[in-house]
Amino acid sequence: MRIRSFFLLLLTGCFSIACQKDFLERYPQSEISPQQFFNTEKDLELYTNSFYAGLPGEGVFTADFSSDNVDVSAINEVVTGRRRVFTDAASAGWTWTALYNINYFLEYYDKPAIPAEARNHYAGVARFFRAWFYFDKLKRFGDVPWYSKSLNAGSPELYKARDPRSLIVDSIVADLDFAAAHLRVAKTPARINKWTALSFKSTVCLFEGTFRKYHPEFQLQGSADALLQEAADAAGEVMTDGPYKLTTGDPNTVYMNLFAAQTPNADEFILSRLYGLTVNKAHPANQVFTSPTRGNPGITKSLIESYLMTDGTPFSAVPGSATMPFWEEVENRDPRLAQTIRTPGYRRIGGTVNLVPDYANAFTGYQNIKFVSTPDQDAAAYTPLPIIRYAEVLLNYAEAMAELNQLTQEEADRSVNLLRARVNMPALTVSGLVADPFLLAQYRHTTDPVVLEVRRERRIELAMEGFRFNDLMRWKEGHLLAEVFYGAYYPAKGTYDLDGNGTDDVAVVDVKPSPSVPGLQYFVLQPDKALSEGDKGKIIIHANVAKTFDEEKDYLYPLPLSELQLNTKLEQNNKWPEQ
């Protein structure tokens, strides 16, 4: 393992050119030293600003492309089960510069000239980001070396073995406990505060608690239930004492508007990534979900079928649901469905015409609209992206309590049912709940109807926000990646009116005819697409691609080969090549 031995500030973390210019004018890089720096609260702020560069950006809305929520035109190696073993550390994700910078700060920030409250706050920021750094490594590799100080090239600690997963988790939790105890409490949607630390702690403890519960093959040390209780306690503190709440409004638009607003929703966005001219940043969400040149991400039928009917009953219980065409299956469903994909009557925010699914963008026929804002931002979108949202906290709480068999009706009403109420959906009734066969067919390792319904709610509410892959990994449900991803159902090849306005919108054909009909979309099956039953059925985008998921190795990524050669004490993850 190689950690750079010089003092490196990630200046890109200062979110404005002025910030970088000010820093460089005061402290040229060749002269930076702890004696010259870390002398004022402003110094601590400037340095810790660099840590924010490590937060996700457009990955918020593209991470689900590596899950069973989305099918893309160029299917990736995670979904096919053909992940490579990289030689170099950077390609493998085995990089440590960010950790060096955090630990360097923690070694030199604590100067008596700075008020203790300020020192503790920024130490909390640093320890939050160390927890963030290590949580990413934990999810990817499992056991990793824990370093709590900056190291120089040649330091013997660089060549130690990986520390056990339990030590990494305990250290992450300790960092987050310190952060929660010392960070400031004011709502700051683009900066870390006490509630950010508690919210993230609930995420970490829920992940590891369920991972330990559902992965006995790893023989992990420590109690799964203890971590699940910590997850519930941390989320519960945010719910009881924190300043956040769900935004309410028109049930048919309130959910969609959360992700299209130009400023972060301070009531619900606990932590977000800012975009706009003032920070000189933009993201491509509008291009990704409206252009035919950005991967063609179509939502899968599996996700669509997860949405309940408006009366709270499962879609799978509706007679004929398996062969319903698009325009029928989207009727009378949880309002979040029509705020996540294009359905009949959809208009872009700020638009004046109805739009049907664009098969050039979404090959499955289910086109995402979440994060899509006004057409004037198609070239560069400025909407903030949520990284931690209050809805996630509520779902963390509900899931942890359900896994502990403690989700009473009262607890459901203060968590998961708030999400349902926002869109005028019936509440989850815990008593007498019967497991939906659709969910039982997906999840192999639990039959608990309450746990299953909380998982449904999590998948729906957090769709396209980057949670699904890690959820499948911790639940030991990776097999879902290897299943065939389906799109919309068509009863035959031919032309179809998708929104009932009397005009045909799409033709499902083997080959595009010549001449073609102007204004008619052609979904061409040959050479590599298909309908599941030959001349009819559900769209299959990758009819000729064989997928696999190895239960013995694919829950973790491989370490890079170069690092195994440099440090012989490192051991490769199970079944991955060592050379």
TORMIPA-327559 format. One line per 3 residues: number of its first residue (from 1); for each residue x negated, y negated, z of C-alpha. Coordinates in nm, 3 decimals. Each point is the difference from the previous one (the first is absolute). Layout:
! residues N
NUM = X Y Z  ...
! end
This chain:
! residues 579
1 = 0.000 0.000 0.000  -0.133 -0.343 -0.087  0.104 -0.318 0.179
4 = -0.150 -0.326 -0.121  -0.237 -0.136 0.258  0.040 -0.368 -0.069
7 = 0.258 -0.249 0.126  0.268 -0.001 -0.269  0.307 -0.219 0.022
10 = 0.283 0.086 -0.233  0.072 -0.356 -0.102  0.285 0.112 -0.220
13 = 0.193 0.043 0.323  0.020 -0.380 0.033  0.315 -0.056 -0.198
16 = -0.098 -0.326 -0.165  -0.293 -0.131 -0.198  -0.027 -0.289 0.245
19 = -0.048 0.244 0.287  -0.287 0.172 -0.181  -0.161 -0.329 -0.104
22 = 0.016 -0.136 0.356  -0.158 0.314 0.139  -0.280 0.013 -0.256
25 = -0.084 -0.369 0.036  -0.032 0.038 0.378  -0.182 0.333 -0.002
28 = -0.188 0.108 -0.315  -0.005 0.380 -0.016  -0.379 0.014 0.030
31 = 0.017 -0.180 0.335  0.301 0.168 0.166  -0.080 0.129 0.345
34 = 0.192 0.059 0.321  -0.197 -0.281 0.165  0.128 -0.252 -0.253
37 = 0.349 0.144 -0.029  0.265 0.121 0.249  -0.028 -0.324 0.198
40 = 0.354 -0.135 -0.038  0.350 0.137 -0.028  0.001 -0.115 -0.362
43 = -0.305 0.218 -0.066  0.184 0.301 0.136  0.302 -0.079 -0.213
46 = -0.208 -0.041 -0.316  -0.181 0.328 0.051  0.311 0.204 0.083
49 = 0.183 -0.149 -0.300  -0.229 0.217 -0.211  0.156 0.316 0.148
52 = 0.337 -0.070 -0.163  -0.148 0.084 -0.339  0.024 0.365 0.104
55 = 0.380 -0.004 0.014  0.193 0.149 -0.292  0.112 -0.222 -0.286
58 = 0.182 0.137 -0.302  -0.056 0.344 0.151  0.309 -0.078 0.208
61 = 0.219 0.061 -0.306  -0.222 0.240 -0.198  -0.100 0.252 0.270
64 = 0.327 0.188 -0.049  -0.121 0.085 -0.351  -0.191 0.280 0.177
67 = 0.314 0.147 0.155  0.323 0.173 -0.092  0.178 -0.337 -0.007
70 = -0.140 -0.102 -0.339  -0.097 0.161 -0.329  -0.242 -0.192 -0.220
73 = -0.108 0.048 -0.360  -0.361 0.080 0.090  0.053 0.240 0.288
76 = -0.283 -0.030 0.250  -0.228 0.268 0.140  0.147 -0.019 0.350
79 = 0.341 0.106 -0.131  -0.134 0.264 -0.239  -0.218 0.154 0.271
82 = -0.321 -0.064 -0.191  -0.184 -0.240 0.226  -0.370 -0.028 -0.077
85 = -0.292 0.033 0.236  -0.196 -0.320 -0.053  -0.374 -0.025 0.024
88 = -0.017 -0.364 0.107  0.139 -0.137 0.325  0.188 -0.296 -0.149
91 = 0.212 0.212 -0.236  0.080 0.240 0.282  0.105 -0.274 0.244
94 = -0.290 0.076 0.234  -0.119 -0.361 0.042  -0.084 -0.175 0.326
97 = -0.095 -0.363 -0.067  0.331 -0.130 0.138  -0.065 0.185 0.326
100 = -0.351 -0.145 0.023  0.142 -0.352 -0.025  0.260 0.069 0.269
103 = -0.248 0.154 0.241  -0.250 -0.281 -0.063  0.265 -0.248 0.108
106 = 0.082 0.197 0.314  -0.367 0.002 0.099  -0.052 -0.377 -0.026
109 = 0.332 -0.184 0.041  0.012 -0.011 0.380  -0.166 -0.334 0.078
112 = 0.098 -0.183 0.322  0.026 -0.334 -0.182  0.318 0.124 -0.170
115 = 0.313 0.016 0.219  0.065 0.354 0.122  0.354 0.007 -0.142
118 = -0.132 -0.077 -0.348  -0.281 0.254 0.027  0.243 0.270 0.110
121 = 0.246 -0.084 -0.276  -0.257 0.030 -0.278  -0.150 0.309 0.158
124 = 0.353 0.140 -0.021  0.013 -0.090 -0.369  -0.331 0.180 -0.058
127 = 0.105 0.308 0.192  0.331 0.009 -0.189  -0.193 0.009 -0.326
130 = -0.238 0.265 0.131  0.307 0.210 0.080  0.135 -0.072 -0.349
133 = -0.331 0.104 -0.155  -0.021 0.325 0.191  0.367 0.089 -0.053
136 = -0.062 -0.013 -0.375  -0.301 0.229 0.043  0.194 0.235 0.229
139 = 0.286 0.042 -0.247  -0.242 0.065 -0.284  -0.272 0.217 0.155
142 = 0.112 0.112 0.346  -0.313 0.016 0.216  -0.241 -0.290 -0.062
145 = -0.295 -0.150 0.191  0.108 -0.263 0.253  -0.223 -0.308 0.021
148 = 0.067 -0.276 0.251  -0.307 -0.209 -0.082  -0.170 -0.124 -0.315
151 = -0.287 0.215 -0.119  -0.308 -0.067 -0.209  -0.133 0.217 -0.277
154 = -0.193 0.284 0.157  0.196 0.000 0.325  0.019 0.363 0.114
157 = 0.373 -0.036 0.071  0.057 -0.027 -0.375  -0.089 0.365 -0.032
160 = 0.220 0.147 0.269  0.283 0.247 -0.055  0.362 -0.100 -0.032
163 = 0.178 -0.068 0.327  0.315 0.200 0.073  0.331 -0.136 -0.114
166 = 0.123 -0.029 0.359  -0.285 -0.237 0.089  0.076 -0.216 -0.304
169 = 0.368 -0.024 0.093  -0.074 -0.078 0.364  -0.244 -0.272 -0.109
172 = 0.251 -0.151 -0.244  0.265 -0.008 0.273  -0.246 -0.161 0.243
175 = -0.076 -0.272 -0.252  0.369 -0.066 -0.058  0.073 -0.004 0.374
178 = -0.270 -0.264 0.045  0.137 -0.197 -0.295  0.358 0.012 0.130
181 = -0.117 -0.119 0.343  -0.201 -0.299 -0.130  0.145 -0.118 -0.332
184 = 0.221 -0.306 -0.012  0.374 0.055 -0.016  0.124 -0.263 -0.247
187 = 0.165 0.126 -0.319  -0.256 -0.030 -0.277  0.106 0.205 -0.305
190 = -0.344 -0.023 -0.165  -0.212 0.037 0.313  -0.048 0.261 0.272
193 = 0.183 -0.045 0.330  0.095 0.211 0.301  0.303 0.144 -0.180
196 = -0.206 0.096 -0.303  -0.225 0.209 0.225  0.292 0.171 0.173
199 = 0.177 0.066 -0.330  -0.313 0.149 -0.149  -0.056 0.209 0.311
202 = 0.346 0.151 -0.050  -0.099 0.088 -0.358  -0.330 0.160 0.102
205 = 0.149 0.201 0.286  0.297 0.115 -0.209  -0.231 0.111 -0.280
208 = -0.234 0.193 0.225  0.275 0.137 0.225  0.188 0.150 -0.293
211 = -0.324 0.112 -0.169  -0.094 0.198 0.311  0.351 0.141 0.030
214 = 0.030 0.120 -0.359  -0.362 0.102 -0.066  -0.086 0.274 0.249
217 = -0.258 0.133 -0.247  -0.233 -0.290 0.090  -0.001 0.106 0.366
220 = -0.007 -0.364 0.106  -0.071 -0.098 0.359  0.247 -0.210 0.195
223 = 0.375 -0.009 0.048  0.222 -0.081 -0.295  0.284 -0.096 0.235
226 = -0.221 -0.241 0.195  -0.082 -0.186 -0.320  0.364 0.000 -0.109
229 = 0.091 -0.152 0.336  -0.267 -0.267 -0.049  0.146 -0.073 -0.342
232 = 0.347 -0.041 0.146  -0.128 -0.214 0.287  -0.195 -0.235 -0.228
235 = 0.289 -0.039 -0.244  0.242 -0.039 0.290  -0.203 -0.286 0.145
238 = 0.020 -0.186 -0.331  0.373 0.066 -0.017  0.066 -0.110 0.359
241 = -0.245 -0.285 0.052  -0.106 -0.109 -0.349  0.136 -0.296 -0.198
244 = 0.110 0.201 -0.308  0.339 0.099 -0.136  0.152 0.125 -0.323
247 = 0.112 -0.259 -0.249  0.373 0.015 -0.066  0.220 -0.128 -0.281
250 = 0.195 0.134 -0.297  -0.038 0.380 0.022  -0.030 0.012 -0.379
253 = -0.298 -0.235 -0.025  -0.168 -0.041 0.341  -0.236 0.294 -0.043
256 = -0.111 -0.093 -0.352  -0.052 -0.364 0.094  -0.248 0.096 0.274
259 = -0.251 0.103 -0.266  0.062 -0.281 -0.249  -0.028 -0.301 0.232
262 = -0.284 -0.245 -0.059  -0.092 -0.024 0.368  -0.035 0.281 0.255
265 = 0.304 0.071 0.210  -0.131 -0.096 0.343  0.278 0.190 0.178
268 = -0.078 0.331 -0.167  -0.351 -0.012 -0.151  -0.231 0.070 0.294
271 = -0.304 -0.002 -0.229  -0.007 -0.093 -0.367  -0.238 -0.084 -0.282
274 = 0.050 -0.352 -0.133  -0.009 -0.101 -0.365  0.040 -0.332 -0.178
277 = -0.186 -0.302 -0.129  -0.098 -0.113 0.350  -0.200 0.320 0.055
280 = -0.096 0.042 -0.364  0.141 0.352 -0.020  0.264 0.178 -0.207
283 = 0.113 0.359 -0.041  0.146 0.190 -0.299  0.324 0.145 0.144
286 = 0.219 -0.151 -0.271  -0.228 0.136 -0.271  -0.021 0.344 0.158
289 = 0.377 0.038 0.025  0.116 -0.178 -0.317  -0.280 0.047 -0.255
292 = -0.051 0.316 -0.213  -0.378 -0.027 0.039  -0.054 0.046 0.376
295 = 0.038 0.374 0.058  0.374 0.046 -0.065  0.093 0.070 0.364
298 = 0.338 0.168 0.015  0.161 0.089 0.331  0.071 0.370 0.035
301 = 0.337 0.168 0.023  -0.104 0.144 0.336  -0.012 -0.350 0.149
304 = 0.326 -0.101 -0.169  0.178 0.305 0.140  -0.115 -0.092 0.351
307 = 0.235 -0.301 0.018  0.326 0.072 0.182  0.346 -0.081 -0.127
310 = 0.156 -0.320 0.132  0.206 0.205 0.247  -0.319 0.146 0.149
313 = 0.034 0.348 -0.152  -0.283 0.163 -0.196  -0.006 -0.038 -0.377
316 = -0.070 0.373 -0.020  0.349 0.067 0.144  0.171 -0.173 -0.294
319 = 0.140 0.256 -0.247  -0.196 -0.006 -0.325  -0.277 -0.219 0.141
322 = -0.273 0.211 -0.161  0.125 -0.081 -0.351  0.121 -0.357 0.042
325 = -0.127 -0.246 -0.261  -0.165 -0.322 0.114  0.306 -0.225 -0.017
328 = 0.197 0.235 0.224  -0.263 0.103 0.252  -0.076 -0.360 0.104
331 = 0.362 -0.081 0.088  0.108 -0.027 0.365  -0.348 0.047 0.140
334 = -0.196 -0.161 0.283  -0.033 -0.365 -0.115  -0.378 0.025 0.024
337 = 0.000 0.218 -0.311  0.129 -0.284 -0.220  -0.257 -0.226 0.170
340 = -0.284 0.240 -0.084  0.076 0.101 -0.361  0.186 -0.150 -0.294
343 = 0.363 0.110 0.009  0.297 -0.114 -0.215  0.047 -0.376 0.044
346 = -0.358 -0.070 0.106  -0.142 -0.344 -0.071  -0.349 -0.126 0.069
349 = -0.018 -0.258 0.275  0.047 -0.326 -0.186  0.121 0.188 -0.309
352 = 0.327 -0.043 -0.191  0.041 0.332 -0.183  0.064 0.353 0.118
355 = -0.288 0.241 -0.047  0.004 0.378 -0.035  -0.296 0.224 0.084
358 = -0.288 -0.059 -0.238  -0.130 0.341 -0.104  -0.315 -0.159 -0.137
361 = -0.087 -0.099 0.356  0.151 0.286 0.203  -0.005 0.331 -0.183
364 = 0.220 0.172 0.259  0.286 -0.242 -0.065  -0.012 -0.133 0.355
367 = -0.168 -0.342 -0.017  -0.127 -0.159 0.319  0.110 -0.356 0.082
370 = -0.152 -0.025 0.348  -0.268 -0.275 0.007  0.124 -0.134 -0.337
373 = 0.052 -0.376 0.023  0.101 -0.271 -0.246  -0.100 0.033 -0.368
376 = -0.225 -0.307 0.017  -0.240 0.210 0.212  -0.034 0.287 -0.247
379 = -0.360 -0.094 -0.075  -0.097 -0.059 0.364  0.225 0.064 0.299
382 = -0.037 -0.196 0.322  0.238 0.184 0.232  -0.153 0.110 0.332
385 = -0.047 0.374 0.046  0.099 0.163 0.331  -0.268 0.209 0.169
388 = 0.178 0.056 0.331  0.374 -0.060 0.004  0.238 0.008 0.295
391 = 0.200 0.270 -0.178  -0.305 0.226 0.021  -0.017 -0.056 0.376
394 = 0.364 0.103 0.037  -0.060 0.311 -0.210  -0.317 0.088 0.192
397 = 0.197 -0.019 0.321  0.289 0.209 -0.132  -0.229 0.268 -0.142
400 = -0.216 0.028 0.310  0.308 0.031 0.220  0.157 0.256 -0.235
403 = -0.319 0.208 -0.003  0.006 -0.010 0.381  0.366 0.106 -0.007
406 = 0.088 -0.325 0.177  0.190 -0.192 -0.271  0.333 -0.057 0.174
409 = 0.281 -0.194 -0.162  -0.104 -0.308 0.196  -0.357 0.027 -0.130
412 = 0.120 0.058 -0.357  0.223 -0.307 0.024  -0.291 -0.224 0.100
415 = -0.226 0.129 -0.276  0.102 0.185 -0.314  0.363 -0.112 0.012
418 = -0.101 -0.365 -0.011  -0.141 0.068 -0.346  0.320 0.166 -0.111
421 = 0.216 -0.274 0.147  -0.189 -0.267 -0.195  0.132 0.148 -0.326
424 = 0.340 0.093 0.143  -0.070 0.373 0.011  0.160 0.229 0.263
427 = -0.214 0.069 0.304  -0.194 0.321 0.048  0.197 0.206 0.253
430 = -0.241 0.219 0.195  0.250 0.233 0.165  0.124 0.285 -0.218
433 = -0.221 -0.094 -0.293  -0.036 0.272 -0.264  -0.315 0.021 -0.210
436 = 0.040 -0.098 -0.366  -0.096 0.298 -0.220  -0.178 -0.245 -0.234
439 = -0.236 -0.097 0.282  -0.042 0.356 0.124  -0.114 0.100 -0.349
442 = -0.269 -0.268 0.004  -0.147 0.031 0.347  -0.135 0.342 0.094
445 = -0.113 -0.063 0.355  0.306 -0.135 0.178  0.371 0.077 0.000
448 = 0.089 -0.264 0.259  0.283 -0.202 -0.159  -0.089 -0.314 0.196
451 = -0.364 0.009 -0.108  0.110 0.063 -0.359  0.239 -0.296 -0.002
454 = -0.266 -0.231 0.142  -0.234 0.117 -0.275  0.270 -0.080 -0.257
457 = 0.040 -0.347 0.142  -0.376 -0.055 -0.001  -0.032 0.107 -0.363
460 = 0.282 -0.231 -0.110  -0.080 -0.309 0.204  -0.376 0.010 -0.068
463 = 0.019 0.117 -0.362  -0.271 -0.153 -0.221  -0.185 -0.143 0.303
466 = -0.278 0.259 -0.002  0.101 0.232 0.286  0.116 0.316 -0.173
469 = -0.332 0.176 -0.072  -0.124 -0.030 0.358  0.340 0.108 0.130
472 = -0.018 0.318 -0.207  -0.352 0.067 0.120  0.080 -0.035 0.370
475 = 0.319 0.209 -0.032  -0.192 0.273 -0.188  0.230 -0.034 -0.299
478 = -0.265 -0.042 -0.270  0.170 0.267 -0.208  0.249 -0.267 -0.109
481 = -0.274 -0.158 -0.213  -0.030 0.322 -0.202  0.370 0.026 -0.080
484 = 0.140 -0.119 -0.332  0.094 -0.368 0.014  0.332 -0.060 -0.170
487 = 0.168 -0.305 -0.149  0.359 -0.079 -0.094  0.238 0.273 -0.117
490 = 0.137 0.003 -0.355  0.278 0.244 -0.102  -0.136 0.014 -0.356
493 = -0.236 -0.173 -0.236  0.159 -0.304 -0.161  0.090 -0.364 0.071
496 = 0.128 -0.136 0.329  0.151 -0.317 0.143  -0.174 -0.035 0.335
499 = 0.205 -0.283 0.148  0.347 0.056 -0.149  0.017 -0.320 -0.204
502 = 0.085 0.180 -0.325  -0.346 -0.027 -0.154  -0.241 0.292 -0.024
505 = -0.322 -0.068 0.187  -0.218 0.309 -0.042  -0.034 0.296 -0.233
508 = -0.160 0.323 0.122  -0.161 0.155 -0.307  -0.272 0.245 -0.099
511 = -0.153 -0.249 -0.243  0.078 -0.364 -0.069  0.211 -0.034 -0.317
514 = -0.088 -0.226 -0.290  0.163 -0.235 -0.040  0.077 -0.054 0.367
517 = 0.290 -0.198 0.144  -0.105 -0.352 0.106  0.040 -0.062 0.372
520 = 0.035 0.369 0.085  -0.261 0.155 0.227  -0.137 0.337 -0.113
523 = -0.118 0.249 0.257  -0.209 0.235 -0.212  -0.054 0.350 0.139
526 = -0.262 0.137 -0.235  -0.277 0.089 0.044  -0.037 0.008 0.381
529 = 0.334 -0.088 0.164  0.305 0.221 0.045  0.344 0.044 0.144
532 = 0.010 0.261 0.276  0.251 0.226 -0.182  -0.122 -0.043 -0.356
535 = 0.271 -0.199 -0.177  0.131 -0.146 0.326  -0.111 -0.058 0.354
538 = -0.228 -0.220 0.206  -0.283 -0.190 -0.161  -0.346 0.152 0.050
541 = -0.279 -0.243 -0.078  -0.291 0.244 0.022  0.148 0.318 -0.141
544 = -0.341 0.142 -0.090  -0.186 -0.087 0.323  -0.054 0.272 0.259
547 = -0.030 -0.140 0.352  -0.129 0.163 0.315  -0.053 -0.076 0.366
550 = -0.250 0.203 0.203  0.135 0.026 0.356  -0.346 0.091 0.129
553 = -0.190 -0.303 -0.128  0.218 -0.274 -0.151  0.112 -0.160 0.327
556 = -0.347 -0.157 0.019  -0.236 -0.151 -0.255  -0.353 0.127 -0.063
559 = -0.311 -0.176 0.124  -0.232 -0.129 -0.274  -0.277 0.239 -0.098
562 = -0.273 -0.264 0.031  0.079 -0.051 0.369  -0.012 0.373 0.069
565 = -0.350 0.003 -0.149  -0.115 -0.306 0.195  0.141 0.120 0.331
568 = -0.016 0.374 0.045  0.202 -0.022 0.323  0.310 -0.098 -0.198
571 = 0.226 0.291 -0.090  0.229 0.002 -0.301  0.375 0.027 0.052
574 = 0.154 0.344 -0.036  -0.028 0.165 -0.344  -0.148 -0.308 -0.169
577 = -0.335 0.053 -0.181  -0.314 -0.087 0.195  -0.225 -0.054 -0.302
! end
